[in-house]
């Protein structure tokens, strides 16, 4: 790719002989000072444009912008020092958000809101609470677009008809948004898309969304509304219906999230609201998850909140009326309420106590099986294990040595019944646990569970 030199992009007679050396100190006229400032700014914009053009790679796309990943490991010291001189301090990798429509006021407003939200979380009094983070905002600029830069943008799917474009720079989040995580699970488990299970990590969000919409039969807006407000309200209702379809598949296929995800979201949002900030567009795509998101992840994941284009400040009490976008044509439109996603997670995708107990029981069974293999054929050790005064161990060992037709279920019932007789659990808990267990066993074992549960009636 042919690149125009930095100096060739602006008027040379506005520059000192070497723009990277201090200008000779002398008193300038107001006009000369303005020319020098404009020339320096133009030089820096050209440098920044070249910097992005050479080092950025598209990694995501939203409704109002495209996200690029900046790899700075091969950037020259000269470029890095020049950027740092202008207040841009980078690590090895950063993100650049290029706003599609080049609306300078919107870009600057979003950047300033992200700065305020970022500082709000940085200033939290209680640092012991697990909390979502916000990518550190670095800079916001309006850059000139020459032909080479335009070609790169168009190759990435960005329409750029003007000669300027707005750019926001921030720390890079190496994570996956929650909507993508959910869609990957649906595609990997739904009968119509299960053939793509091994490829979900390589499908773009748009490709995943298409597969999910086809498999689940998403409803499409018919455009029946007479006014813009009515059409937007129709779309909001359809989005809600389609989301319910996705949730139904997720629940049916055992999709569960790590409890830290909901907790970090809620704590961060509460901190924002306490300081008079609301996000107003906190949908699934605007929560990034860094690390494993599953409930059984070995390390807690980290949540990041992104996209502050619709964010606002408020005074007084937090409430639903803050999310009213506009009222007209007898239609009330609302933006996405901040707690929609954490509330949905809590109500649908958190592991229940009964599920956790069953999981612990299965882990213990696995450990006991390994132990049994070691003592097999040793009657003395077998008798010693059976003599231990621990109902869980007692019943698990019974499970291993029993010759009953259905030893696992019989042992499980024995475990719960033993604990019930000792008063360590309630009958309601026994019913819940056995009801869950009955979903995972054979028909004869289900019959055994039903007979035992009938004794509670």
N, C-alpha and C positions, 0 to 999 in steps of 0.2 A: 504494500500500500504506500503510495507516495504521500509524504507529509510536507506541508509548507512550514518553513522555519518560523519560530516564534516572532522574530523581528519583522518577517515579511507580512505578518497579519495586521500590523498597525503602522501608523505613520512614523517612519524612522526619525524624522526631524523633531519629533516630540520626545525622543529618548536621549538619555545620556549615552556617551560612547559605549560604555559597558553597563548594561542595566542591572547587573548583579553586584556592582561595586557602589559604595556610598557616593551620592551626588556631591560634587564640590560645593562647600558651604558658601553661598553668596545670597544676597538679598534679591528676591525675585519680585517682579511686578505681580499684581493679582492675576492678570491674564496668564503670565508664565507659570505661576503656581498651579492654576487650574489646568493648564495644558499638561504639566508634569504629572499631576494627580491622575488625569484621565489616561495618560499614556501608561503609567504604572499599573493602573487598574486593567487596562486593555491587555497589557503584557501578561498580567497574572491570570486573567480569564483565558487567554490563549494557552497558557501553560497548563491550567486546570483542565481545559478541554482536551488537550493532547494527553494529559495524564489519564483521564477517564477513557478516552478513545483507545489507548494502548493497553490498559490494564483491567478494564471492567468486563464482566461476564454475566449475562442475564441469568437469574436464578428464580424469579417469581414475578407475578403480575397480579395487580388488584384492579379495583374499579377505577381508581383515579391516578394510578402510577405504576411504573415498572421498576422492580428492584434488581440492581446489579451488584455483583460481588467484586470488590476491588482487592486485587492481590498486590501488596506493596513490597514483596520480598525482593523483586528485581528492579525496583525503582532506584534511580541514581541518587547519590547523596546530594547532588546539586538541586535536584527537583525536591527532594524531601526537605532540605534546609530552607528552600524558598517557600514551600508550603507552611513550614513551621514558623517562619518569619511573619507570615500573615495570620498566625493564630490557629493553624490547622495541625493538630498533633494526632498522628495516626499510630496504630499498632501495625501488625503485619497484614491484617485483613479487615476491611471495612465494607459497609454497604452504602450504595448510592441509590437514592430514589429519584427517578426522573419523572416529573409530573407530565402527563400526556398533553395537557392543553396549554401549557405555558402561561398560566395565570399567576403573575408575580405576586399579587396581593395574597392569593390563596396559599401559595407556597410559603411565603414569609409568615403568614398567620399560623399555619400548621407547625412550622418549625418552632415558633415562639411558644405555642401551646405544649409541644413536646418538651421543650426546655423547662417549662413550669412544672409539668407532671413529673419529669425526671427528678427535679430538685425536691419536689414534694415527698417523693419516696425516699430520697437520700436523707431528708431531715426527719424521718420517722423517729419518734421518741423510743418506742419499744423495738429494739433491734433483734430481740429474741424470737419474735414471731416470724414464721416462714412467710415470705412475701414475694409476689411476682415482681419482676424488674421491668425497666424501660430502657431500650437501647440509648446509650449516651449520644445526644445530638452534637454534631461537630460544626456544621456550617450550612448556610443556604445561599445560593448564588443564582443569578440569571446569566447564562452563558451564551455567547454568540454561536451560531451554528453555520459552519462552512460546509462545502459540498461533501468532503470526506466524512465529517461527523454525521451529516444527514444520512449518508449511505449506511453507516453503522447502525444508526437508530432505526432506519426503515428495515434493515435486515433482522432486527430484533422485534419487529412488529409495531414500532412506534411511528405514528403518522406525525410528520413535522413539516408543515407547509410554510411556517414563518422562519425568521432568521435568528430567533432566540428560543431558549428552553430553560425551564426552572429545574434546579438540582438541589436536593437535600442530601447531606452526608451524615452518617451516624455509624455507631458501632455495629458490626455484623452479628446477627444471631444465627448460630449454626443449629437450627432446629426445624421442626415441621409444624405447620399450623394444625389446630385441632380438627378442622373440617377435613383436611387431607387424611389425618389419622383415622377418622371415622369412615371415610369413603374407602380407604384401603381395606379396612376390616370387612366392610360390606362386600366389596368386589371379591375378596379372598374367600368368603364363606357362602355367598348366595349361589344357589344351584345354576343360575344362568350365566354367572361370571366366574365360577370357581376355576375354570380352565386358565384364568389369568393370575391365579394365586402367586405363582413364582415371579411375576413381572410387576406387581403393584408398586414396588419401590421405584420403578423406572418410568411409570406413567405420570404425565403432568396432571395438574389439578383439573384442567378442562377435560382431559381424557377420562379421568376417574369419574368426574361429574356426569359425563355422557353415558358411561357404562352403568352407573347407578340409576340414572334417570330412565334408561331403557329397561333395566331389570325390574325396577320397582313401579314402572308405569307412572312416572311423575305427571301431574296435571299441569297443563300449560295455560297461561293467561289468554283469555279470548278477546280481550280488548273491548269488552261490552260497555265499559264506563263511558259516559258522555263527556266528562271533563277529565282533566289531567289528575285531579285529586281522586276521582272515582277509580280511574285506571290504576293508580298507585295503591289504593286501598285493596283493589282486587288482587294485585300482585302480592301484597303482604299476606293476604289470607291464603293464597295458593302456596306461598313459601312455607307458611305454617303447616299446611296439610302435608306437603312433601317432606318436611322435617319429621313429622310424626311417623311417616312410612319408614324413614331411615332409622329412627329410634326403635321402631318395632323389630326390625331385623337385628339391630345391635343387641337388644335385650334377649331376643330368642337365641342368639348365637354366643351368649355369655360375655359380651364386651364389658370390661370393667376397667376403670381408670385408677391410677394411684391416688390415694386420699390427699396427698400433698398438692395436687393440681387444683382441686376445688378450694382448699384452704388458702393457698397462695393467692389465687384470684380474689377471694373474698376479703382477705386482709388488705391487699393493695387497694381494692376499690373502696373499702371503708376508710382507708387513710386519705385517699383522694377526696372523698365526699366530706370528710371532717375538715378539710382545708378549702372547701368550696370549689372543687373541680368535678365535672362529670364528663365521661367519655362520649356517650350518646351513639356509639356505633360498635358496641362490644359484642360482635357476633363471632362465630367460631373461627373464622379466618384471621381475626385480629388477636388471637391468643396463640403464640408460638410456644412449643414444648421442646426444650433442649434436654435430651436424654431419653431413656425408655419411659413410655407413658403408662404401661400396664400396671395393674394393682400389685403384681408380684415382682416389680423391678427391684434389683438389689440396691440401687442407689436412687434416692428421691430425685425426680426430674425438676428442672427449673422452668418456670413459666415466664414469658415475656409478653407485655402488652404493646401493641403497635398501632399505627395509623390514627393520628389525632386531628384529621381534617374536619371532623364534626364536633370536636370537644369544645366545651364552654366552661365558663365560671358561673357560679350562682351564689346567692345569699339566702340565708334562712334554712328551712328544713329540706332534707332530701325527700323527693317524692315523684310519683309517676307523671305529674303535670309538667315536670321539667323536660320531659321527652316529647311533649307536643310540638310537632314541627310547624304545622300551620292548620288553621281552621277556616274552612270556606266551602261553599256548595253543600252545606249540611254534612260535611265529611271531616272527621278529625283524624289527622295522620300523626303517627308517632315514630320517632326514631327507635333504634334498638335499645331497650333498657339495660343498664349496666349489669344487673344481676341475672339476666336471662340465662346465660351459659352456666355459671356456677350453680344456679338453682336447678337447672336441667340435669347437671351432673349428679348433684346430691340426690335427686328424686329417681334417677334412672340407672346410673352407672357406678355406684359405690357398692362395694362388697358388703353384704348383710352379715350379721353376727352368725346366723345359721350356716351361711356359706363359708365363713372363716373357720367355724368349728369343724365342718366336714373336711376342709382343706388340711387343718392341723391333724385330724384323725388319720387321713390318708398318708401324711408324711410320717406319722408315728408307725403306721402299719409297715411302711417301706423299711424303716429302721429296724423294726422287730423281725421282719423277714430276713434281713441281713444277719441279725444276731442268731436267728434260728438255724441258719445254714452253718454257723460256726459250732453250735452245740448239738447238731443232729447226731443221734445215736449215743448221746451221753445222758442216761436216765438221771444221774445225780444232779447235774446242772439243770435239767428240765424240772425236777422236783423243787429245786431251790427257787427257780424263777416263779413257779406257780405259788410258792408260799409267801411271796412279797405282798405286803399290805397296801396295795394300790389298786383301786378298782379298774383304772384304765389299763394298767399292765396285766392285771388278772384276766380281763376279758380279751385283750389282744393275744395273750398266750393261749387262752382257750380257743381263739380263732385259729391259731396255727396248728394246734394238736387235735382239734375236733374232727370227728369223722361224719358229722351231720351233713345232709344233702346240700344245705345252703349255709355253710359255716360263717361266711362274712356277715350276712344280714343277721343271722342268729346272734353272732357275737356283738354286733352293733346294738341290737335291741337289748342284749344283756348288759352292755356298758351303760346305756342310758337308764335302764331299769334299776341297776345297782345304784347309780348316782341319785335317782329319784327316791329310792328307799332310804338313802342316807340323808336326804334333804339338801343335797348340794346343788340341785337344779329344780326348776318348777315344771309342773306337768305341761304348761303352755309351751315351754322351751322344747320339751321332748316331742310334742306334736309338730312344732315347726321343723325341727331337725329331721324327723322321720319323714315328714311330707316332702322335704327337699331330697332326702336320700332315695325315696321311692321313684323319683324321676330318673335315677341313674342305674337302676337294677333291672333284673329280668322279671317276667310276669310272675313266676312262682314266688320270688322274693317280695314283689309288690303285694301278693296275697298274704304273705306272712306279716308284712307291716300293717296291712289293713286289719287283720285279725287282732293284732296287738293294740292298735289304736281304738278298736271297737270297745276295748275294756275300759276306756275313759268315759264312754257315754253313759 
